[in-house]
Amino acid sequence: MIEKLKMQTPNITEQNMEQIAKLFPNVMTETQDKNGEVQKAIDFDLLKQSLSSVLVDDADERYRLDWPGKKAALLKANTPVTKTLRPCRDDSVNFDSTENVYIEGDNFEVLKILQESYLGKIKMIYIDPPYNTGKDFIYKDNFAAKKADYEEELGTTDEEENKLFRNTDTNGRFHSDWLSMMYERLVVARDLLTEDGVIFISIDDNEVHNLRGVCDEVFGEENFLIHFSWRTDGNFDNQAKFKKCHEYILSYAKDEQYFLAPPVIDPSVPNDSKLYKNEIINTIVKNGPKNPVSSVVLPKGFPANIDETIIEKRVTQWPHYSQDAVIKNGKLFEEVEIKSGWSSKSLLIDFIKNKYKVVTDIKGQSSRFVISPTGAIEVIKERSTIQSHVISSLENLGGPQKAGAEIKSLEVVFDDYPKPVELVQYLCKMIYRSDDIILDFFSGSATTAHAVMQLNAEDNGNRKFIMVQLPEATDEKSEAYKAGYKNIAEIGKERIRRAGTKIVEDNQNKIGIDKLDIGFRVYKTGSSNMEEVYYHPEQLSQDNLFSLASNIKEERTPDDLLTQVILDLGLELNLPIEERTMHSNNVFIVQTNALVACFDDNINIKIIDEVAQLKPFKVVFKDGSFSNSKDRINLEERFKRLSPETLITVI
């Protein structure tokens, strides 16, 4: 059966209702919507009673952070959007090969768009949102009020009718508007984090107390990690009673028990300091009579701390092997199965999967494994005497002045207050893996992208970044505008281009620098590629039936359609894309065979067999691409024979 793609973000409210219905079927009821249609609903009084061991009354007093608009913000966070992303190859660098992404658009909409493709895949989020000082801009989504009602608000409206407004303290909702803006974004962003993921949020005195309350609710108090105090390098208010020289960074884990203790220490301590003494702990795996028997296959090449020997197969002693273990050149000559009473089997398997490189356990201890002369598996744990001692006061990492100088050195103009590269690098070092995805959805001048590329150059890592920035117009009187930058997104993209080039130049003699990913794919938010009738076919009347030659908007390209399909199917934006010509048709192949798509108006039925030979997981065609129903039936039959596991979909 050919399925039809929904081409919109998931309805989180419906998903949550399904989960509640599974747990508490008694709270499900039916109501009528504004059109009189019957729909499923939840009896919230019954739900509250189901979650309480005492009689629930109607008292409103409770411990929580509340503000006008909070419920509306949560509703918005759970509501699907039909926006999509459109690729912009002209603004990109190495579009076909890069794994980095830069997205222009309202970050709330972008987070919703990325919700399926990056669910549980982002290891670290760093954001530097508006501090709500009364001078910076606050997002005001879907702005539709009359101009006369907001004459005091000085802002800009983008092509999608979203507006930024300057949130002054004369606004009666001064704190509420900021809280709603942050709340709805953090609710969506949390779902993008990996199980062991972490978020860092820069803030100052104006809203740090409220932000802590919001984050406690969104991420859970138990997942609070640390409240950094970051010493800046100046910009003090000389008229203030106290000269403030600190800002803050709040940090929360997705799930604190899975977040490894960071291998980062005081940045002011030199790397060659005597404080970096390592404590080596050798543990010989021995049989414990109360431990369950564990069995694992040690592959050929597994390391040993002996040169050449044969450890004879053991039957009665622990550990024992399924065959003789032959050691040559300090490694297993061929694979063997070992059985023992050791309970840390999972860590050993992680070590093998990590190609015998050091792995880190839940306590932050680094471990490696070798075969000892006795034939046992020896666990070598390494603990720095001050490893995992991350201080709450961050100094010697620069501030706005240093950050401004960094941008200026690239001959890029930015009039705001960016963060220094070294600060963001420090945060990035708190995650162990060097191939994770790092997201910044208030990217500004793209400091985070710069930091990721610089760090990859230093340690040969392969971290990927996703930057999101609203194309907020620059002030016509600003230096940035005079330099030709009409919006902040243009500044960010140019900084990445120049920073990448400089990093390669500065490291031209370093081995592997030619493989450093300094490219990025640019995408811009826009309305759906599909006509309204695609989402509401029941509204199609006989009068306009023949005026709609296609349910796809005329100006949309195959690249546009492919991007929306990739997002709709939950695939990542940085996957490799190959274009092929098959029997005069243009065919897209995403990540070898994850997805094959063709959006030509007239498809040569001969391409079906060629596509099926690729054994794709999913194929997508335009609904109107086939000249008759016979071809569609033939399409299904050919795939059933040649690639029965392939999911066939149409738009």
N, C-alpha and C positions, 0 to 999 in steps of 0.2 A: 504494500500500500504506500503510495506516494504521500508524504506529509507536507504540510504548508508551514513555512516558518512564521513565527509570530511577529518578528521584526520590531520588538520593543523590549524595554527592560522588564525584569520579573516583577510581579505584583507581590511584594513582601507581605502585605496584609493578608492576602489569600493564603500564602504559605504558612504564616503564623496561625491562622485560623484552622488550617488542616492539622497542624501539630497539636493545638489545643483540643481539637475534636477527638484526636486519638487518645489523649490523656483523660479528658473530661467530656465524654459524649453527652452527659446530662445537661451541660450548659449551652448546647446548641439549640437555637430556635430559629424562627423565620419572622421577617418584618417586610414591610413594603417600602420601596424607595420612593423618591419624589415623583416618579412617573407611574406609581401604583404597581410596579412589578415586584413579585415576591422574590426575596433573596435570603440567603443564609445569614445568620447573625449570632452574636454571643450574648447571653444573658449575664451581664457583668456582675450583678448582685449574686447570682448563683456561683459564678466563678470565684468571687471574693470569699464566699462562704466555704467553697470547696478547698480553698487554700488556708483555711483557718480552723483551729481546734476549739475555738470559742465562738459564741454568737457574734456575728458582725453587725455593728450598728452603723449609723451614718455620720459618725464624727469625722470632721475634716482635718483635725489637728494631727500632725505627724511630723517626723523628722525628714525633711527633704528640701531641696532647693527648688523654688518655684518662681515663675515670672509670667506675666501676660504674654501669651503666644506660644507657650511651651507645647501644649497639646497640638496646636496647628503645625509646629515644627516637626513633631514626631509623625504626625499624619503625612506630612510632605515627604519625610524620609522613607516612608513605606509605600508611597505612591509611584507607580511606574511612569516613565517618560518615553516618548516616541522619538526623542532626539537621537542623532547618530553622529559618527565622526566621518569626515571626508579627508582623504589623503591629499597632501600638498607636496608633490615631488620637487617643485622648484625651490622651496624653502629648505628642503632636507639636505642632509649630507650623507652620502653612501646609503641611499634609501634601501637598496636591494640586499645589502649585507649587514647593516647595523642592527644591533639588538636594543638600542636606546630609543626612547619615545619622547616627543615634545608635543603637548596638546594645548591648543588655544581654545579657550572657552570658559564659561562659568564653571567653577570647580565642583559645585554641587551636582550639576548635570553630568559632568564628566565622571564623577565617582559613581553615579547611578549607571552610566553607560558601561563602565568597567566592572560592574558588580558581578557578572557571571564569569567573564574571562579571567579575572584576577581574584576570584573568591579563594581566600586562604593561601595566596601565593606571594604576598608582599612581606618581606622579612623586616623591613624598617621603614617607618614614615618619619620624616622631619618636616615640620612646617613653621613658618614665621608669619603668623597671621596679623591682621591689623590689631594694634594694641588698645584701640578704643580710647585714644588720648583726647578726642575732641577735634583732632586735626586730620586724622587719617580717614580713608574711605571705608565704608561698610557695605557689603553686598546687600542689595535689595532686589530679590528675585521677582520676576514676573510683574514688573512695575506697571500698573494700569490706572493709577489715579489721575485726576485732572491736574493739569499743570498749576492752576491757581491754588490748589490745596497744598502745594509743596514749593511755593515760591522761595522759601528760605533755604531750601536744600540745593546746594551747588554740586552738581554731578554730571555724569554723562550716561547716555543710553546707547546700548549696542544695537546691532541689527536684529537681535532677537527680542527686543523690548525689555531687556534686563537693565536695571539701573544701579549705579553706584551713587551713594549720597554721603555727604560729609556729616558724620554723626556728632553734632555739637551737644554740649551739656544743656542746651535750651530745649532739646528734644525730650518730650515727656517719657519716651520709651528708650532713653539713652542706654541703659544697661540691658533692657529687655531685647532690643533689636540685635545687639551684639551677641547676647546669649543664644538667641534663636538661630542666628547665623552659624555660630560655632556648633551648637547642639546637633542640628540636622546633618551637618557634614561629618562630625565625629561618629554619629550613629552608623552612617554608611561606611565610613573608613574603617571602623573596627572589624567589619566582616572581611575586609581585604587582607588583614594580617594573617600570617602563618600562625600555627599553634604556639610557636616559640617566638613570635614576632614582638616588636617593640615600637612605641611611638614617642617622639621627642617634640615638645611644643615650646617655642620661645614666647616669652611674655614679659611684661614689666609690672610695676606696682598697681597700675590702674585696674586691671582685671584678674590678677593672679589668684585672688581669693575666690572669685566666682568660677574661674577656669578649673580650679581644683575641685570645686563642688560638681561641676558638669562632668569632669573626667571620672570622678568617683562613681557617678551614676552610670555613665556609659561603659566604662571599663571595669568597674568594681573596685571598692576601696582596697580589697585584698591584693589587687594587681598593681597598686602604686609601688614604684620602684625607688625613685629619688627625686628630690627637689633641688636641682642645681642652682647655685648662685654664681653667675658669670660676671667677673669683673671686666668692665669695658675700659676703653682707653681715653675717655674724655667726654666732650659734648655736655658738660655740666651746665645747669641753669644757675648762673651767678646771682640771680635774684632770689633763689629759693633759700629757705631757712637752713636746709640741709642739702649738701651737695651729694646727690645720689650717683654712685659709680657702679651700681650693679643692676643687671637684669637677671631673668630667671629662665630655666628650662625645666619643664615638668616632664616626667617620664613614667609611662605605664606599659606593662606587659599585656599581651593578649591573654596569657595565662601564666602567672608568675612561677608556677611550679615547673614549667617547661623552659623558661628563659634562663639560659646559662649565665653564670656569673661572668661579667665582662673581663677579658684579659687585658685591661687597660689600667694604668696607674697614673699617679700624679704627673702631668705633662711637664712639670718643671724639673723632674728628675732626669738627668742624662741617661741615655741608653746603656752607657758603659759603667753606670754607678754600681757600687758594691751592694746596693740594696737589691740587685737583681740576682742574688744567689738562689740557685735552684735546689730544692730538696728532692732527692731521688729515693723513691720507695719501691723496692723489689718485693714482689709477692709471688711465691711459688704456689701454683695450683695443686692442692692436695685433695685426696679423697676425704670427704666428710661423711660419716655413716648416716647422718640424718638428711643429707642433701639428696635431692632427686638426681637421677642420672641424666647428664646432658650429652648430646652427640652433635658433632659438627664436622664438616669436611674441610680439611686444610688443603687449599689448592697448591698446585705446583708453583714453586717460587716463594712460598711462605718463608719469612726470615727465621734464622736460627742463630744463636750466639756461639756456635761451634762450626769448625770448618768442614771436616769430612768424617762421617761416621754412619753407622747403621744402628738404629734403635730397634731392637727386635720386637716383633709383635708380642703383645702382652695379653694374657687372658685373665689371670687371677688378680693382678695388681692394677691400681688406678694411678694415673690414666692409662688406658691401653689403646692400641691401634688395630685397625682391621687388617693391616699388613705391615711388613717391616717399613719403617720410616727411613728413607735413604737421604742423607744430608750431603750436599756438594756445594762448595763455594758459599757456605753460609746460608743456603736455601734448600727447601725441600726439592728433591729431584723429580718427584711425581706426587700426585695428590694422595692423601690418606684420610681415613675417617678416625677421629679421636673420640673416645668416650671417657667421661669423667663425672665427678660429682659437683663440678664447678657450676655455680648458679648465674654467673655473669656472661652467659652465652651471647646475649644480644649485643654487648659491647664488643666482643670478639668478632662477631659477624659484621658489625659496623666498621671495624678496623680492616677486615678483608675487603669489604665493598669500597672502602676509601683508598684502595690500592696500597695498603700497608702504611699509610700516613697516619700521624698522630690523630686520635679522636678524643673528644671531650665528653665526660659523663655529666650527669645531671647536677653534680656539685661543682662543676667547673674544673675538675682535675683532668689534665692531659694524660693519656695512656697510650702505650704501644706494647706489642706482644712479640715474643720470640719463643722458639723451642729451646729449652735449657738442656744441658748435658745429661740430665736425669731423664729426659724425655717428657717432662711436664711442660705446660705452657706457662711461661714466665710473664707476669704483668709488670711493666715498668711505668710507674706513675710519676709525673713531674709536677711539682707545685712550687711556684715562685713564693718566696717568703712574704712578698707583698702583692702577689698577683690577686686580682679581683678586688683590690682596695681602691675603688674609685672614689675620689674625694668629692664632696658636695660643693666645694668652692673651686670654680674653674678660673685659673689665672694664666697669664703668659700665652694666651691664645688670641690676643688682639681684640679689636673692637671695630666700631664703625669707621674710624679714621684709617686703620690698616686695611679694612675691607674696601674702602673707597680708593685707596692707593692701588690695590690689586686690580680693580676694574680699570682705573686710569692707565695703568701700565699696559693694558691691552688696547688702549685708545678707544675705549667704549665709555659713553657718558651715561651716568645714572644718578639722578638727583635725590633719591631716597636714602635710607640708611640700611645698607646690606649687611649681611653677616660675613665674617672673615672665613676664608676657605679652611684654615687650620681648625677652627671651632667645629665645623661640620665634619671634617675628617676625623676629629677626635671621637665624635659620636658614632661615625661609621665603623670605627675600630672596635666598637663594643659588640659587634656581631662577628661570630667566628668565621663563617663560610665566606669566601671571597668571590662567590658567583651568584649572590642573592640579588633580588630586585629591591631598589630603594626608591620610594615615592615621595615627592614634594608637591603638594597641590596648592601651595601659595608660593610659587617658585621665584617670583620677582625677577631679579637679575640673574637667576640660575646659578647661584653659589653652590647649591647641592650638586648639580651636574658637573661643575668645575671640580669640586672636591672628590667626586667619585672617579673621574678620569685621572686626576692627580694621584689618588691612592692606588688605582690599578697600575699606574706606571711605576709606582714605588715597590709594590709587592707582587707584580705580575698577576694581579687578580682579574676577574671577569665579572665584576659587579655591573648590573644594568640599572639605568635610571629611567624614571618616568617623571617628567616635569609637566605641571599644569599651571597655566596662567591666563587670567582674563586679559584680553587685549585692551586694557584700560588706557584711554587716551592720555598722552603727556600734555602738560600745560604748555600752551603756545609761547609763554614767556620763559620757559625752562631751557636750560642748556641742552638737555637731551633733544627737545623738539628742534632747536636751532641746528643741532648736529644731524638732523634727518630722521630721528626716531619718533614716529608718530604715536606709537603706543609701547607699553612696557614689554609686551611679548616680543617685539622687534629687538629690543635691547637684550633680552634673554637669549634669543637665538643667535644673535651676533656674538655675544660673549662666549657661547659654547663653541662656535666656529673658531674664534681666535684663540681661546684657551686650549682647545684641542691641538691646534697647529703649534702653539708655543710649547706645550708639553712634549710633543714629539721632537721638536727642535732641541729642547733642553736635555733630552735623553737619547739623542741620536746614536750614541755609542753603546747603549744598553742592549743586551741580548733580548730579543723578543719584542722590542718596542714597535716593530713594524706590524705586529698583530694587535696593537692597542686599538680598541674600538673608540674612535673619536667622532663617529657619525651619530645621526639621530633622524628618525622618521617624524615628520611633522604632520599632525592631524588637526583639523579645525571642526568645532561643533557646528552642526546645522540641523535643519529639520529633517525628518525622515525622507528617505529616497522614494517612499511609497506614497501614492495618492491617498486621500482620506478614505476612499472607498475600499482600500485594502483592509483597513481595520474595521470598517462598518459597512460590509457589503449589503446588509439589510436596508440601508438607506438609499440604495441605488434605485432610482425610479425609471420607468420606461422612457421618460422624456430625455434623460441623459445617458441612456444605455449605450447608444451608438456613438455618442460624442467621446467616449473614453476608449481610445484605441489601445491603451495600456494602463495598468495600475501602477506604473513606474513614472516618476516625473521626467519630463522630456530632457532637461538639461543634465541629468545624472549620467555619469560615465560608468563603464564596467569596473574601474578602480573603486568608485564610490560604492557600487553594489557589493563588491567583494569585501570591502571593509565592514559594511553593516552585517553581511552574512557571517564573517569571522566572529564578530562580537555576539551575534545572535546564537551562534553555535557554541559559545563559551571558549573560543580559542584566543590565544594571546596575540597582541598586535605586532610582536617582534619576530614572529615565525618567518622562515625563509619562503619567498614566493617565486615561483618559476612560471614563465609564460611560454606556451607551446602553440604551434599551429597544427591542427589536426583536420585534414580534409577541408581546408579553407576556413575552419572555425578557430577562434581564439579561445584557448583553454588555460585557466589558472590552476596551478598545482601548489598547494600549501603544505610545507614540511613533508616532502616525499609523497605521502599518501593520506595525510590527515584529512585533507579536503581537496576535491577537484570540482571546479565550477566553470560553467560556460553561460554567458549572458547574451549570446548572439540571438538576433530575432529569428533567424532560420537555421536550425541545426541540421547538419548532415547526419542522418541516422547511422552512417558508417562509423562515426566517432565513438559510438556506444561501446563497441567491442574493444577499441583501443583504450578507452578510459577504464573499462572493467578489468583489463589486464593489469592495471596498476593496483588492483585490490584496495581501492580507497575506503576509508572508514565512512566518509560521507560524500555525496555528490549533490550539487545544486544546479538547477536550470531555471530559466524563466518559464513561467506557466504558459505563456503564449508562444514558446519557441517551436512547438511542434505543429506541423501543418494540419494534422488530423488526429482523431482519437486512436486510430490504428497505430500510429507511431508511438504514442504514449504507452499503449498496451505492450507494444514490442519492446519499449525501453524497460519496462518492469520485467518482462520475461527473460530478456537477455541478461540482466543483472542477476536474476534468480539462478540462472545456469552458470554464469561465469564468475560472479562475485556475490554469493548469497548473503554475506555478512554486511554488505554496503547499505547504508541508510540513504534512501533517495528522497530529496526534498525539492520543493519549488517555491519561487517567490512570485 
